[in-house]
C-alpha cells in the first residue's frame, strides 16, 4: 500500500461504492458536499458500516458558519452517537468562536463525547487568525489530523502556508491537504510537502439529465460524481512519488 494515504469524500451511496471500488484508503462520509459537507443521514451511515476501509463521518449539523450554540451541540452529540452505532471509524469535527479562533471549549465537549472514535479537525481551521495557536489546541484535544487548504480557497494556492503548517505540526499531528486536490494539481503539493495523506473528492462533473430538475431548484446545473477510475489514477500517482523511508 502507498505510504501516502488517499482519503476520498463522498455524499451518497453510489459515491461510497465508487470509493471502495477505486481503492480509497479512507472515506469521509458526508451529505451535501456542494455546501462543504454536512452530517450524513443515519441511513447512509448504516450503509457504510461496518466498512471495508475506515470511514469518518462529518459531524456538521447545518450549512453556514461553525459557531455553534447549545442546540447545535445537542444535535452533534446525537450525530456522534449515530456514527458510533453504525460502527464507523471516526468523526470529522470543527467549531469556531465569532472571531474565527477554534472554540476549544466546544471542541473539548465534542471530542470527549466521541471518545474511542478517530478524530479529524475540518476546515474550520482555515478561518483561524493564528495557525500556531490552532495547531496547539488541536494537538491538546487529541485530533489525529487537520484537514486544511492552508487558509486559501484551494490547497494548491497555499503550498507555502502548508509547508509552514507541516513544520509547526512537527509530527505531532498530520496536516492533510484538501480542497482543489486533483490529479492535475497533486504534483504541485507533492513536490513541496512531506505529507502522509491527502484529501480529494476524485469526482467528475455531470450535467443534469432532466432540465426540469434544474428549473424546479432540485439540482444545480451540474453535479459531481465520485469516480472510481479517478481514484485509481490518484492512487497510482501517489504510489509513483512515494518511496519507502522517503
C-alpha positions in Angstrom: 0.0 0.0 0.0 1.2 3.5 -0.7 2.8 5.5 2.1 0.7 8.5 1.1 -2.9 7.7 2.0 -5.8 8.9 -0.1 -9.0 10.0 1.7 -12.0 10.4 -0.6 -15.0 12.5 0.4 -18.4 11.2 -0.7 -22.0 12.2 -0.1 -24.2 9.4 -1.4 -24.4 5.6 -1.7 -23.0 5.5 -5.3 -20.0 7.6 -4.2 -19.4 5.2 -1.2 -19.4 2.3 -3.6 -17.1 4.0 -6.1 -14.7 5.0 -3.3 -14.3 1.4 -2.2 -14.0 0.1 -5.7 -11.4 2.7 -6.6 -9.2 1.8 -3.7 -9.6 4.8 -1.3 -7.6 4.3 1.9 -10.2 6.1 3.9 -13.6 7.7 3.3 -15.0 10.9 4.6 -18.8 10.4 4.6 -21.0 13.5 4.2 -24.1 14.8 2.9 -24.3 18.0 0.7 -20.7 18.2 -0.5 -21.7 21.2 -2.5 -22.2 23.0 0.8 -18.8 21.9 2.1 -20.2 18.7 3.6 -22.9 18.2 6.3 -23.7 15.3 8.6 -24.7 12.2 6.6 -28.1 10.6 7.2 -28.4 7.7 9.6 -29.3 5.5 6.6 -26.1 6.4 4.7 -24.0 5.8 7.9 -25.7 2.4 8.3 -24.9 1.6 4.7 -21.2 2.5 5.3 -20.7 0.3 8.3 -19.1 -2.0 9.1 -16.9 -0.7 6.2 -14.1 -2.4 4.3 -12.0 0.7 4.8 -12.1 3.3 7.6 -15.0 5.7 7.3 -15.0 9.0 9.1 -18.4 10.8 9.2 -18.7 14.5 9.0 -20.4 16.0 12.1 -21.7 19.4 10.9 -25.4 20.0 11.7 -26.1 22.8 9.3 -24.6 24.9 6.5 -23.0 28.3 7.2 -20.5 29.2 9.9 -19.0 26.9 12.6 -20.2 29.0 15.6 -22.4 26.6 17.5 -24.8 27.0 20.4 -26.3 24.6 22.9 -28.9 23.2 20.4 -26.2 22.6 17.8 -24.1 20.8 20.5 -27.0 18.6 21.4 -27.6 17.7 17.7 -23.9 17.0 17.2 -23.7 14.7 20.2 -26.6 12.7 18.9 -24.9 12.5 15.5 -21.7 11.2 17.1 -23.9 8.6 18.8 -25.2 7.6 15.3 -21.7 7.3 14.0 -20.7 5.0 16.8 -23.8 2.9 16.4 -23.1 2.5 12.7 -19.7 1.1 13.5 -17.7 3.8 11.7 -14.1 4.6 12.5 -14.3 8.3 13.3 -15.7 11.7 13.1 -14.8 15.0 11.4 -15.4 18.0 13.6 -14.8 21.7 13.9 -16.1 24.6 15.9 -15.3 28.3 15.8 -15.6 31.4 18.0 -17.0 34.5 16.5 -13.5 35.9 15.7 -12.5 32.7 13.8 -10.4 31.1 16.6 -11.1 27.5 17.4 -13.8 27.1 20.1 -11.7 25.0 22.4 -14.5 24.6 25.0 -17.0 23.4 22.4 -14.4 21.1 20.8 -13.5 19.6 24.2 -17.1 18.7 24.8 -17.4 17.1 21.3 -14.2 15.2 21.4 -15.0 14.0 24.9 -18.3 12.6 23.6 -16.5 11.0 20.7 -14.1 9.1 22.9 -12.9 6.0 21.2 -13.5 7.3 17.7 -10.9 8.7 15.4 -10.8 12.5 15.1 -10.2 14.8 12.2 -10.4 18.6 12.5 -12.2 20.0 9.5 -11.6 23.2 7.6 -12.9 25.5 10.3 -9.1 25.5 10.9 -8.8 27.6 7.7 -10.6 30.5 9.3 -8.3 30.9 12.3 -6.3 34.1 12.7 -3.4 32.2 14.3 -2.4 28.8 12.9 0.2 28.2 15.7 -2.4 28.5 18.4 -4.9 26.4 16.4 -2.4 23.6 16.0 -1.6 23.5 19.7 -5.3 23.3 20.5 -5.8 20.5 18.0 -2.9 18.5 19.4 -4.1 19.1 23.0 -7.6 17.8 22.1 -6.2 14.6 20.6 -7.1 15.2 16.9 -5.2 12.8 14.6 -5.2 15.2 11.7 -6.1 18.6 10.4 -7.9 18.8 7.0 -6.8 22.2 5.6 -6.4 24.2 2.4 -3.8 26.4 4.1 -6.3 29.1 4.6 -6.9 29.6 0.8 -9.8 28.5 -1.3 -7.8 25.5 -2.6 -4.7 23.8 -1.2 -2.6 24.3 -4.3 -2.9 28.0 -3.9 -1.3 27.8 -0.4 1.6 25.5 -0.7 4.0 27.8 1.2 1.5 28.0 4.1 1.0 24.2 4.1 4.8 23.8 4.3 4.8 26.0 7.4 1.9 24.2 8.9 3.7 20.9 8.5 6.7 22.4 10.2 4.6 23.7 13.1 2.9 20.3 13.5 6.3 18.7 13.9 5.0 15.2 13.5 2.6 15.6 16.4 -0.5 15.8 14.2 -1.0 15.1 10.5 -1.6 18.0 8.1 -3.8 16.7 5.4 -4.2 19.0 2.3 -7.7 19.2 0.9 -9.8 21.3 -1.4 -8.9 21.5 -5.1 -6.7 18.4 -4.9 -7.0 16.7 -8.2 -4.9 14.5 -10.5 -3.9 17.8 -12.3 -2.8 19.6 -9.1 -1.4 16.9 -6.9 2.1 17.3 -8.2 2.2 21.0 -7.0 1.6 19.7 -3.5 3.8 16.6 -3.5 6.8 18.5 -4.9 6.9 20.6 -1.8 5.1 18.8 1.0 6.2 15.9 3.2 2.6 14.7 3.8 1.4 11.2 4.7 -2.2 11.7 3.5 -4.2 13.8 1.1 -7.9 14.5 0.7 -9.8 14.7 -2.6 -13.3 14.2 -4.0 -11.9 12.4 -7.0 -15.1 13.4 -8.8 -16.2 14.2 -12.3 -18.8 16.7 -13.3 -22.0 15.6 -14.8 -24.8 17.7 -16.4 -28.3 17.4 -15.1 -30.1 15.0 -17.4 -33.6 16.4 -16.7 -33.8 20.2 -17.2 -37.0 20.2 -15.0 -34.8 19.3 -12.0 -32.8 22.4 -12.6 -35.9 24.6 -13.2 -37.5 23.4 -10.0 -34.4 24.0 -8.0 -33.9 20.4 -7.0 -30.4 20.3 -8.5 -27.8 22.8 -9.8 -26.9 22.9 -13.5 -24.4 20.1 -12.9 -23.4 17.7 -10.2 -20.1 16.0 -9.2 -20.0 12.2 -9.1 -17.3 10.2 -7.3 -15.4 8.3 -9.9 -13.6 5.0 -9.3 -11.3 5.5 -12.2 -10.2 8.9 -11.0 -9.5 7.4 -7.5 -7.4 4.7 -9.1 -5.4 7.3 -11.1 -4.8 9.3 -8.0 -3.7 6.3 -6.1 -1.3 5.4 -8.9 0.1 8.9 -8.8 0.7 8.8 -5.1 2.3 5.4 -5.4 4.6 6.7 -8.1 6.0 9.6 -6.0 6.4 7.7 -2.7 9.4 5.7 -1.8 9.8 3.7 1.4 11.7 5.7 4.0 11.5 8.8 1.9 
